[in-house]
């Protein structure tokens, strides 16, 4: 492309190592643009779509949520994983490695600033949280066994059982004598009974409980690392709205706090957390 000032490149298509043409799946144009930007060592990758970037919460749940002007790749990854789907999540990897920013822009509102995605934030004094996202329909398998922490290979055996049944898990919060597996309902299908039988047979737990129709809500933000009381505000908001928290987990990056609530409380819990911070 040397010497070409402007070029039109079709999305959704690539080539395999043997030269054969490969059509990308949904979101392939996002990935194509990212690859081209990386190959050109571009200063900026503009991704034009039908929305003006990212919002702090799902507008179907929260009325008129605040627009996110700037977000880091790590925050985007957390929010996208929990359901905030504006940009195909795999499209960030080529440009992230090269530290090329992405600007999500709205084709129908070109004057809008959109959302700028960066390796590190330019605004170090921004909000404690960047956004809230979540998903419904999880099943939690809760296991309790005395002295579990001293039983060599306990969690390895548990994960081997899940793997042998062709199931992947979303989250694995644990304590000294307890461990829980959070699994998408769509993953389990008709495999739950077999998994439970194998856990009983191989791990001999003191207690084995199943909680269905659970939802996960992630509160994400780079500012959470340095701000005191973020978790307290989340649980205060949920408590004041009479929402029972069934699970709590904080990522090792300290960039997110995930709570598990019942499906029926998902929308109310999301609104409560948003109102507490915004």
C-alpha positions as CSV (number, residue, x, y, z in Angstrom):
1,X,0.0,0.0,0.0
2,X,3.0,2.2,-0.3
3,X,2.2,5.6,-1.9
4,X,-1.6,5.0,-1.6
5,X,-3.2,8.0,0.3
6,X,-6.8,6.6,0.4
7,X,-7.8,2.9,0.1
8,X,-11.1,1.0,0.5
9,X,-10.6,-2.4,2.0
10,X,-13.5,-4.9,2.4
11,X,-14.1,-6.2,5.8
12,X,-15.0,-9.8,6.9
13,X,-12.4,-11.4,4.6
14,X,-8.9,-12.7,5.3
15,X,-6.5,-15.4,4.1
16,X,-5.4,-18.6,5.8
17,X,-1.7,-19.6,5.8
18,X,-2.2,-21.6,2.7
19,X,-3.7,-18.6,0.8
20,X,-7.3,-19.8,0.9
21,X,-9.9,-17.1,1.5
22,X,-11.5,-17.0,5.0
23,X,-14.7,-15.2,5.9
24,X,-14.7,-13.7,9.4
25,X,-17.6,-14.2,11.8
26,X,-19.9,-11.4,13.0
27,X,-17.9,-8.4,13.9
28,X,-15.3,-9.2,11.3
29,X,-15.2,-5.6,9.9
30,X,-14.1,-4.4,13.4
31,X,-11.3,-6.9,13.3
32,X,-10.3,-6.1,9.7
33,X,-10.0,-2.4,10.6
34,X,-7.9,-3.1,13.6
35,X,-5.5,-5.3,11.6
36,X,-5.2,-2.7,8.9
37,X,-4.5,0.1,11.5
38,X,-1.8,-2.1,13.0
39,X,-0.2,-2.9,9.6
40,X,-0.1,0.8,8.8
41,X,1.2,1.8,12.3
42,X,-1.7,4.3,12.3
43,X,-1.9,7.1,14.9
44,X,-5.6,6.4,15.4
45,X,-8.2,3.7,14.5
46,X,-11.7,5.2,14.0
47,X,-14.5,2.6,14.2
48,X,-17.7,4.0,12.8
49,X,-20.9,2.4,14.0
50,X,-24.5,3.2,14.8
51,X,-24.0,4.4,18.4
52,X,-21.9,7.2,19.9
53,X,-19.5,5.0,21.8
54,X,-20.0,3.4,25.2
55,X,-22.5,4.2,28.0
56,X,-22.0,3.7,31.7
57,X,-24.9,1.2,31.8
58,X,-27.4,-0.5,29.5
59,X,-29.9,2.1,28.4
60,X,-32.6,-0.5,28.4
61,X,-32.2,-0.8,32.2
62,X,-30.9,2.7,33.3
63,X,-32.7,5.8,31.8
64,X,-30.3,8.1,30.0
65,X,-27.0,6.6,31.3
66,X,-23.9,8.8,31.2
67,X,-21.7,8.6,28.1
68,X,-18.1,7.3,28.6
69,X,-15.7,9.7,26.9
70,X,-12.6,7.7,27.7
71,X,-11.9,4.1,28.6
72,X,-8.8,1.9,28.9
73,X,-8.4,-1.4,27.0
74,X,-8.5,-3.3,30.3
75,X,-11.8,-1.7,31.4
76,X,-13.2,-2.3,28.0
77,X,-12.3,-6.0,28.2
78,X,-14.1,-6.3,31.6
79,X,-17.2,-4.5,30.4
80,X,-17.4,-6.3,27.0
81,X,-17.0,-9.7,28.7
82,X,-20.0,-8.9,30.9
83,X,-22.2,-7.9,28.0
84,X,-21.4,-4.3,26.9
85,X,-21.1,-5.1,23.2
86,X,-20.4,-2.1,21.0
87,X,-17.1,-3.3,19.6
88,X,-16.1,-6.8,18.8
89,X,-13.8,-7.7,21.8
90,X,-11.2,-9.4,19.6
91,X,-10.7,-6.3,17.5
92,X,-8.7,-4.5,20.3
93,X,-5.8,-7.0,20.4
94,X,-3.9,-5.9,17.2
95,X,-4.0,-2.2,18.0
96,X,-3.6,-2.6,21.8
97,X,-0.2,-4.2,21.3
98,X,0.9,-1.3,19.1
99,X,-0.6,1.3,21.6
100,X,-2.9,2.7,18.8
101,X,-6.0,4.4,20.3
102,X,-9.5,3.5,19.0
103,X,-12.2,6.1,18.7
104,X,-15.8,4.7,18.5
105,X,-17.8,7.2,16.4
106,X,-21.4,7.4,15.3
107,X,-22.1,7.4,11.5
108,X,-25.4,9.2,12.1
109,X,-23.9,11.8,14.5
110,X,-20.4,12.4,13.2
111,X,-20.0,15.6,15.3
112,X,-20.2,13.5,18.6
113,X,-16.9,12.9,20.2
114,X,-17.6,9.2,20.7
115,X,-15.6,7.0,23.1
116,X,-11.8,7.0,23.0
117,X,-10.1,3.7,24.0
118,X,-6.5,4.0,25.3
119,X,-3.8,1.9,26.8
120,X,-3.8,4.1,29.9
121,X,-6.1,6.9,30.9
122,X,-5.3,10.6,30.3
123,X,-7.7,11.6,33.1
124,X,-6.3,10.3,36.4
125,X,-8.8,12.2,38.5
126,X,-12.0,10.8,36.8
127,X,-14.8,8.9,38.4
128,X,-14.1,5.9,40.7
129,X,-16.1,3.7,38.3
130,X,-16.2,3.6,34.5
131,X,-19.2,1.5,33.9
132,X,-21.6,-1.3,35.0
133,X,-22.5,-4.4,33.0
134,X,-24.0,-7.8,33.7
135,X,-25.6,-10.9,32.4
136,X,-28.4,-13.2,33.5
137,X,-29.0,-16.9,33.6
138,X,-26.2,-18.5,35.6
139,X,-26.1,-21.6,37.7
140,X,-24.0,-21.6,40.9
141,X,-22.6,-25.0,42.2
142,X,-21.6,-24.4,45.8
143,X,-19.3,-26.9,47.5
144,X,-18.3,-27.1,51.1
145,X,-15.8,-29.5,52.7
146,X,-14.0,-29.2,56.0
147,X,-10.2,-28.8,55.6
148,X,-10.6,-28.4,51.9
149,X,-7.7,-26.0,51.8
150,X,-5.4,-28.8,53.0
151,X,-6.6,-31.3,50.5
152,X,-4.0,-31.4,47.7
153,X,-5.5,-31.0,44.2
154,X,-9.1,-30.4,45.3
155,X,-9.8,-27.5,42.9
156,X,-7.8,-29.3,40.1
157,X,-10.1,-32.3,40.4
158,X,-13.2,-30.1,40.4
159,X,-12.1,-28.3,37.3
160,X,-11.2,-31.6,35.6
161,X,-14.8,-32.8,36.2
162,X,-16.2,-29.7,34.5
163,X,-13.7,-30.0,31.7
164,X,-14.5,-33.6,31.0
165,X,-18.1,-32.7,30.6
166,X,-17.3,-30.1,28.0
167,X,-18.3,-27.2,30.2
168,X,-16.5,-23.9,30.8
169,X,-17.1,-21.7,33.9
170,X,-17.4,-18.0,34.3
171,X,-16.2,-17.5,37.9
172,X,-14.8,-19.4,40.8
173,X,-15.0,-17.6,44.2
174,X,-13.7,-19.6,47.1
175,X,-13.0,-19.6,50.8
176,X,-11.1,-21.8,53.2
177,X,-13.6,-24.6,53.2
178,X,-15.8,-23.5,50.3
179,X,-15.6,-23.1,46.6
180,X,-18.3,-22.2,44.1
181,X,-18.5,-22.6,40.3
182,X,-20.5,-20.0,38.3
183,X,-21.6,-21.5,35.0
184,X,-23.8,-20.1,32.3
185,X,-27.0,-22.0,32.0
186,X,-26.5,-22.4,28.3
187,X,-23.3,-24.2,28.9
188,X,-24.8,-26.8,31.3
189,X,-27.8,-27.9,29.2
190,X,-28.4,-31.5,30.4
191,X,-25.0,-32.0,32.0
192,X,-25.7,-30.7,35.5
193,X,-26.8,-34.0,37.1
194,X,-23.8,-35.8,35.7
195,X,-21.4,-33.1,37.0
196,X,-23.0,-33.2,40.5
197,X,-22.7,-37.1,40.6
198,X,-19.0,-36.9,39.7
199,X,-18.4,-34.2,42.3
200,X,-20.1,-36.3,45.0
201,X,-18.2,-39.4,43.9
202,X,-14.7,-37.9,43.5
203,X,-14.6,-35.1,46.0
204,X,-16.9,-36.3,48.8
205,X,-18.1,-32.8,49.8
206,X,-19.9,-32.2,53.1
207,X,-22.4,-30.0,51.3
208,X,-23.3,-29.6,47.6
209,X,-25.9,-27.0,46.7
210,X,-27.1,-25.6,43.4
211,X,-28.5,-22.1,42.9
212,X,-30.2,-21.5,39.6
213,X,-31.4,-18.3,37.9
214,X,-28.6,-16.2,39.0
215,X,-27.2,-13.0,37.5
216,X,-23.7,-11.4,37.6
217,X,-23.2,-7.6,37.7
218,X,-19.7,-6.2,37.3
219,X,-18.8,-2.7,38.5
220,X,-15.7,-1.7,36.6
221,X,-13.2,1.2,36.9
222,X,-9.5,2.0,37.0
223,X,-10.2,4.5,39.8
224,X,-11.4,1.7,42.1
225,X,-7.7,0.8,42.9
226,X,-7.0,4.1,44.6
227,X,-10.5,5.0,46.0
228,X,-11.6,3.9,49.4
229,X,-15.1,2.7,50.1
230,X,-16.1,1.7,46.5
231,X,-17.2,-1.8,47.6
232,X,-18.9,-0.3,50.6
233,X,-21.0,1.9,48.3
234,X,-22.0,-1.0,46.1
235,X,-23.2,-3.1,49.0
236,X,-24.9,0.0,50.7
237,X,-26.8,0.6,47.4
238,X,-27.9,-3.0,47.2
239,X,-28.9,-3.3,50.9
240,X,-30.9,-0.1,50.8
241,X,-32.9,-1.5,47.8
242,X,-33.5,-4.8,49.6
243,X,-31.4,-6.9,47.2
244,X,-29.8,-10.1,48.5
245,X,-26.2,-10.5,47.4
246,X,-25.6,-14.2,46.8
247,X,-21.9,-14.0,45.7
248,X,-19.1,-11.5,45.8
249,X,-15.8,-11.6,43.9
250,X,-13.1,-9.0,43.2
251,X,-10.6,-9.4,40.4
252,X,-6.9,-9.5,41.2
253,X,-6.5,-6.3,39.1
254,X,-8.7,-4.5,41.7
255,X,-10.5,-3.0,38.6
256,X,-13.8,-4.7,39.1
257,X,-16.2,-6.0,41.8
258,X,-18.7,-8.7,40.7
259,X,-21.8,-9.5,42.7
260,X,-24.2,-12.3,42.1
261,X,-27.9,-11.7,42.6
262,X,-31.1,-13.5,41.6
263,X,-32.3,-12.9,38.0
264,X,-35.4,-11.2,39.3
265,X,-33.2,-8.5,41.0
266,X,-30.9,-7.9,38.1
267,X,-32.4,-4.7,36.7
268,X,-33.1,-3.2,40.1
269,X,-29.6,-4.0,41.3
270,X,-28.0,-2.4,38.2
271,X,-30.0,0.8,38.7
272,X,-29.2,0.9,42.4
273,X,-25.4,0.7,41.8
274,X,-25.6,3.3,39.0
275,X,-27.6,5.8,41.1
276,X,-25.2,5.4,44.0
277,X,-22.1,6.4,41.9
278,X,-23.6,8.6,39.2
